[in-house]
Amino acid sequence: MPGAHALVKEQTETKTGLILDMEHHFISDSNGVLKTQDKAVLTKTPNKPGSYMIEIQYHVVDSRGTLADYRGDFHSFGLIKLDKGQVILRYTGEVCKT
């Protein structure tokens, strides 16, 4: 099934929010997979409990299927409601075939 799946490997609480050590699997509709190692910074949103601004740095460490041999780095930013499991992200960066 296409989409993104995230795994939080370590979570550190800060004065302003959280830092997450993560990995993602991005799955295309043509059975391609990108695996990334990531660092996410979540900043509390004032007066909105459970809501955070989020920035994630992604580094592609493995790729398979129709995305085999792709590598690169990219970045996302947006909002996340941890208590509801909702997220809105925008992405920027380059992932290219090596």
N, CA, C and O of each residue as an XYZ file, in Angstrom:
392
protein
N       0.845     -1.177      0.000
C       0.000      0.000      0.000
C       0.890      1.240      0.000
O       1.780      1.345      0.844
N       0.677      2.187     -0.926
C       1.489      3.401     -0.983
C       1.305      4.252      0.264
O       0.253      4.224      0.903
N       2.348      5.010      0.599
C       2.267      5.915      1.738
C       3.596      5.979      2.455
O       4.630      5.588      1.914
N       3.559      6.472      3.672
C       4.756      6.587      4.494
C       4.482      5.955      5.852
O       3.402      6.102      6.424
N       5.483      5.253      6.345
C       5.381      4.618      7.654
C       6.573      5.082      8.486
O       7.713      5.037      8.023
N       6.312      5.524      9.705
C       7.359      6.086     10.559
C       7.568      5.214     11.793
O       6.634      4.614     12.325
N       8.825      5.167     12.228
C       9.190      4.485     13.463
C      10.025      5.453     14.290
O      11.061      5.934     13.833
N       9.572      5.736     15.504
C      10.344      6.572     16.423
C      11.267      5.655     17.208
O      10.811      4.786     17.952
N      12.592      5.859     17.034
C      13.574      5.014     17.704
C      13.976      5.586     19.051
O      14.302      4.835     19.971
N      13.958      6.903     19.178
C      14.310      7.548     20.449
C      13.599      8.894     20.520
O      13.470      9.592     19.514
N      13.140      9.251     21.716
C      12.428     10.510     21.934
C      13.066     11.238     23.105
O      13.277     10.659     24.171
N      13.375     12.531     22.896
C      13.957     13.355     23.950
C      13.078     14.572     24.160
O      12.781     15.296     23.210
N      12.660     14.805     25.390
C      11.853     15.974     25.695
C      12.775     17.174     25.908
O      13.820     17.055     26.547
N      12.378     18.338     25.364
C      13.123     19.578     25.528
C      12.215     20.622     26.174
O      11.031     20.365     26.392
N      12.761     21.792     26.477
C      11.945     22.872     27.044
C      10.831     23.301     26.098
O       9.746     23.688     26.532
N      11.113     23.226     24.797
C      10.158     23.728     23.805
C       9.358     22.636     23.104
O       8.454     22.943     22.326
N       9.673     21.368     23.363
C       8.936     20.297     22.691
C       9.643     18.959     22.752
O       9.907     18.437     23.836
N       9.954     18.395     21.576
C      10.540     17.061     21.495
C      11.564     16.992     20.360
O      11.478     17.732     19.380
N      12.521     16.100     20.513
C      13.416     15.716     19.420
C      13.248     14.215     19.233
O      13.325     13.445     20.189
N      13.016     13.811     17.986
C      12.783     12.400     17.680
C      13.857     11.881     16.732
O      14.142     12.499     15.706
N      14.449     10.743     17.079
C      15.321     10.000     16.181
C      14.412      8.973     15.517
O      13.805      8.145     16.197
N      14.315      9.027     14.173
C      13.297      8.244     13.477
C      13.856      7.535     12.260
O      14.981      7.787     11.828
N      13.041      6.641     11.717
C      13.260      6.136     10.373
C      11.902      6.072      9.687
O      10.875      5.862     10.333
N      11.911      6.254      8.377
C      10.695      6.200      7.576
C      10.867      5.205      6.440
O      11.979      4.945      5.979
N       9.755      4.660      6.003
C       9.679      3.884      4.763
C       8.623      4.581      3.905
O       7.450      4.648      4.272
N       9.061      5.095      2.762
C       8.156      5.724      1.804
C       7.914      4.706      0.700
O       8.858      4.223      0.075
N       6.649      4.382      0.462
C       6.294      3.323     -0.481
C       5.490      3.941     -1.623
O       4.455      4.569     -1.400
N       5.984      3.754     -2.853
C       5.294      4.295     -4.030
C       4.202      3.332     -4.492
O       4.155      2.176     -4.070
N       3.334      3.824     -5.359
C       2.273      2.959     -5.889
C       2.799      1.965     -6.913
O       2.054      1.101     -7.377
N       4.106      2.080     -7.280
C       4.705      1.126     -8.215
C       5.696      0.200     -7.503
O       6.625     -0.322     -8.120
N       5.488      0.004     -6.199
C       6.283     -0.910     -5.370
C       7.738     -0.484     -5.177
O       8.612     -1.330     -4.988
N       7.996      0.807     -5.222
C       9.307      1.319     -4.872
C       9.327      1.701     -3.402
O       8.312      2.134     -2.856
N      10.486      1.542     -2.754
C      10.607      1.862     -1.327
C      11.859      2.690     -1.099
O      12.940      2.349     -1.578
N      11.701      3.793     -0.355
C      12.833      4.561      0.151
C      12.849      4.414      1.665
O      11.829      4.625      2.320
N      14.006      4.053      2.225
C      14.164      3.990      3.672
C      15.051      5.162      4.079
O      16.106      5.384      3.485
N      14.620      5.909      5.092
C      15.378      7.077      5.543
C      15.695      6.990      7.034
O      14.979      6.350      7.804
N      16.787      7.649      7.419
C      17.136      7.876      8.819
C      16.916      9.359      9.050
O      17.377     10.182      8.259
N      16.214      9.717     10.126
C      15.714     11.082     10.259
C      15.884     11.646     11.659
O      16.033     10.920     12.642
N      15.855     12.967     11.706
C      15.825     13.694     12.972
C      14.677     14.692     12.872
O      14.640     15.512     11.955
N      13.748     14.620     13.811
C      12.593     15.515     13.830
C      12.658     16.420     15.048
O      12.981     15.977     16.150
N      12.349     17.686     14.835
C      12.263     18.663     15.928
C      10.814     19.124     15.993
O      10.283     19.671     15.027
N      10.181     18.901     17.139
C       8.796     19.315     17.358
C       8.783     20.446     18.365
O       9.362     20.332     19.446
N       8.119     21.544     18.012
C       8.023     22.715     18.880
C       6.569     22.897     19.277
O       5.687     22.961     18.420
N       6.320     22.982     20.586
C       4.946     23.139     21.084
C       4.275     24.353     20.448
O       4.903     25.390     20.234
N       2.984     24.198     20.150
C       2.180     25.295     19.626
C       1.421     25.919     20.797
O       0.648     25.233     21.465
N       1.635     27.218     21.055
C       0.976     27.862     22.206
C      -0.542     27.700     22.178
O      -1.177     27.832     21.131
N      -1.100     27.417     23.329
C      -2.553     27.317     23.536
C      -3.224     26.200     22.731
O      -4.442     26.212     22.554
N      -2.431     25.229     22.240
C      -3.008     24.097     21.500
C      -2.348     22.820     22.000
O      -1.427     22.311     21.362
N      -2.807     22.299     23.131
C      -2.201     21.079     23.687
C      -2.202     19.935     22.680
O      -3.199     19.702     21.997
N      -1.077     19.221     22.590
C      -0.959     18.097     21.683
C      -0.558     18.479     20.273
O      -0.304     17.601     19.449
N      -0.494     19.791     19.971
C      -0.124     20.263     18.640
C       1.292     20.828     18.641
O       1.707     21.510     19.579
N       2.026     20.530     17.565
C       3.417     20.961     17.444
C       3.704     21.411     16.020
O       3.110     20.907     15.066
N       4.623     22.365     15.884
C       5.252     22.617     14.591
C       6.324     21.549     14.471
O       6.963     21.200     15.463
N       6.530     21.022     13.259
C       7.478     19.926     13.083
C       8.393     20.202     11.894
O       7.952     20.685     10.851
N       9.668     19.888     12.071
C      10.647     19.938     10.982
C      11.410     18.620     11.020
O      11.845     18.175     12.083
N      11.569     17.997      9.853
C      12.260     16.711      9.776
C      13.321     16.776      8.681
O      13.054     17.229      7.568
N      14.529     16.316      9.012
C      15.608     16.138      8.046
C      15.689     14.649      7.724
O      15.835     13.829      8.631
N      15.596     14.289      6.437
C      15.607     12.900      5.994
C      16.905     12.609      5.231
O      17.390     13.454      4.478
N      17.452     11.432      5.427
C      18.611     10.975      4.667
C      18.296      9.570      4.148
O      18.104      8.642      4.934
N      18.243      9.419      2.811
C      17.913      8.118      2.218
C      19.093      7.164      2.418
O      20.204      7.440      1.966
N      18.844      6.039      3.098
C      19.899      5.058      3.392
C      19.715      3.751      2.619
O      20.638      2.939      2.551
N      18.529      3.543      2.036
C      18.287      2.329      1.267
C      17.129      2.608      0.315
O      16.240      3.405      0.616
N      17.151      1.943     -0.837
C      16.061      2.073     -1.796
C      15.927      0.753     -2.550
O      16.914      0.078     -2.844
N      14.679      0.408     -2.852
C      14.410     -0.899     -3.473
C      13.294     -0.788     -4.499
O      12.627      0.239     -4.621
N      13.115     -1.877     -5.230
C      12.037     -1.938     -6.225
C      12.241     -0.906     -7.312
O      13.357     -0.719     -7.796
N      11.175     -0.239     -7.697
C      11.254      0.759     -8.770
C      12.050      1.992     -8.363
O      12.362      2.822     -9.218
N      12.385      2.137     -7.093
C      13.213      3.256     -6.619
C      14.632      2.806     -6.269
O      15.370      3.539     -5.610
N      15.016      1.604     -6.709
C      16.360      1.085     -6.421
C      17.421      2.072     -6.901
O      17.282      2.682     -7.961
N      18.477      2.219     -6.110
C      19.628      3.078     -6.405
C      19.339      4.571     -6.282
O      20.143      5.380     -6.744
N      18.238      4.958     -5.684
C      17.980      6.380     -5.431
C      18.586      6.753     -4.079
O      18.520      5.985     -3.119
N      19.173      7.938     -4.025
C      19.761      8.457     -2.792
C      19.519      9.960     -2.734
O      19.209     10.585     -3.748
N      19.662     10.534     -1.548
C      19.539     11.981     -1.407
C      19.090     12.365     -0.016
O      18.934     11.528      0.873
N      18.890     13.640      0.138
C      18.431     14.215      1.398
C      17.263     15.142      1.102
O      17.226     15.803      0.064
N      16.320     15.181      2.014
C      15.218     16.118      1.862
C      14.727     16.546      3.235
O      15.176     16.029      4.258
N      13.812     17.486      3.247
C      13.380     18.166      4.466
C      11.865     18.326      4.403
O      11.297     18.516      3.327
N      11.225     18.249      5.546
C       9.798     18.562      5.598
C       9.531     19.475      6.784
O      10.293     19.523      7.749
N       8.420     20.200      6.677
C       7.984     21.060      7.774
C       6.470     21.140      7.739
O       5.850     20.977      6.688
N       5.881     21.394      8.903
C       4.429     21.488      8.968
C       3.917     21.445     10.388
O       4.576     21.906     11.320
N       2.728     20.881     10.540
C       2.061     20.790     11.838
C       1.674     19.343     12.109
O       1.337     18.587     11.197
N       1.731     18.975     13.395
C       1.332     17.628     13.796
C       0.503     17.724     15.067
O       0.817     18.495     15.974
N      -0.555     16.934     15.118
C      -1.370     16.780     16.326
C      -1.095     15.380     16.838
O      -1.704     14.416     16.374
N      -0.182     15.257     17.791
C       0.195     13.940     18.301
C      -0.970     13.213     18.944
O      -1.092     11.994     18.822
N      -1.828     13.960     19.632
C      -2.940     13.330     20.327
C      -3.989     12.760     19.365
O      -4.796     11.920     19.765
N      -3.986     13.209     18.092
C      -4.961     12.732     17.117
C      -4.319     11.961     15.971
O      -5.026     11.394     15.138
N      -2.973     11.932     15.916
C      -2.285     11.232     14.845
C      -2.447     11.904     13.492
O      -2.406     11.234     12.461
N      -2.631     13.231     13.482
C      -2.802     13.982     12.238
C      -1.554     14.805     11.949
O      -0.946     15.369     12.859
N      -1.175     14.870     10.664
C       0.003     15.641     10.275
C      -0.209     16.255      8.893
O      -0.802     15.637      8.009
N       0.279     17.468      8.726
C       0.311     18.149      7.430
C       1.757     18.564      7.203
O       2.327     19.298      8.010
N       2.363     18.089      6.090
C       3.773     18.370      5.817
C       3.958     18.894      4.406
O       3.191     18.572      3.498
N       4.997     19.713      4.237
C       5.488     20.130      2.925
C       6.917     19.625      2.820
O       7.666     19.650      3.797
N       7.292     19.168      1.637
C       8.619     18.588      1.428
C       9.425     19.442      0.463
O       8.879     20.089     -0.430
N      10.770     19.428      0.669
C      11.701     20.046     -0.256
C      12.997     19.245     -0.241
O      13.345     18.649      0.778
N      13.706     19.225     -1.353
C      14.973     18.496     -1.428
C      15.066     17.700     -2.708
O      14.207     17.818     -3.582
N      16.116     16.880     -2.826
C      16.334     16.083     -4.030
C      16.676     14.646     -3.688
O      17.500     14.366     -2.817
N      16.024     13.750     -4.397
C      16.347     12.330     -4.347
C      16.579     11.926     -5.804
O      15.689     12.054     -6.645
N      17.792     11.434     -6.091
C      18.182     11.137     -7.472
C      18.717      9.721     -7.596
O      19.222      9.148     -6.631
N      18.600      9.165     -8.789
C      19.155      7.850     -9.066
C      20.671      7.993     -9.182
O      21.177      8.879     -9.872
N      21.389      7.095     -8.486
C      22.860      7.177     -8.502
C      23.435      6.400     -9.655
O      24.654      6.358     -9.824
